[in-house]
């Protein structure tokens, strides 16, 4: 099994951010071997703290397993989707067309791996990475089917950057949901410990402020910058994060801070509306082109896919 990084636009593979080490582990290999028995895996992509440079020695690995649907299942609209949560890792299985659809609707969790370049192909045979035209400088990939994945990722990445309206609505929706969960005093099984130590879900609080900072910078610069440490864009956020973790910022103070940050971002929405109108036609055309590319990619691979 080969774990081969796929970069949008064919860019050289950058830092593995620790993902490469996990990919070589028996845990990951066993997961992929098991899923490959029933799924034709297109790629695996990672999201979470390592993309933000905020990982600790206790951080787990979060990733998607994205697959090409089988012929009968594709046309019968039957797809396998489920998540697994373990101490060392969490993963979610989804078909390829649904993955890109989520990213194009502004879902930041699906956008993140594409922008951060943490997308990897799984190759069961030792073969040279295939170019978009399906040709390789050495030999063909065993199935001799054009991958097109690198080119598609670049198209989606460019689309994401101009998908202003959906990105804004989706990210503000996430922030408001996290804020509401804190107001209601809701916790997950993994964050219930913060009820005793801090009086509120500090993980939700920190993530809501990080997403607001990400969104604010996106509106101002037109780029998504996920890396936090050493990034001047996140200087204020890092200060809040430190004080929240240390218990200096209470639930009430957090709600004041997040309320102010939401208002600050909303004041910038007019700029985003102008950009949206300028790029509206380009967004429509790019969306149609990407959907066609995804359909073609599915058709190219679908006959090789195994039944669920």
Secondary structure, DSSP 8 states (H G I E B T S, - for coil): -EEEEE-GGG------TTHHHHHTSHHHHHHHHHHHTT-EEEEEEEESGGGGT---TT--EEEEEEEE--HHHHHTT----EEEE-SSEEEEEEEHHHHHHHHHTT-HHHHHHHHHT-EEEEESS------TTS--SS---TT-----HHHHHHHHHHHHHH-HHHHHHHHHHHHHHHHHHHHHT---TTTTHHHHHTSS-HHHHHHHHHHHHHHHHHHHHSS-----TT-GGGHHHHHHHHHHHTT-S-HHHHHHHHHHHHHHHHHTHHHHHHHHHHHHHHHHHHHHHHHHHHHHHHHHHHTT----
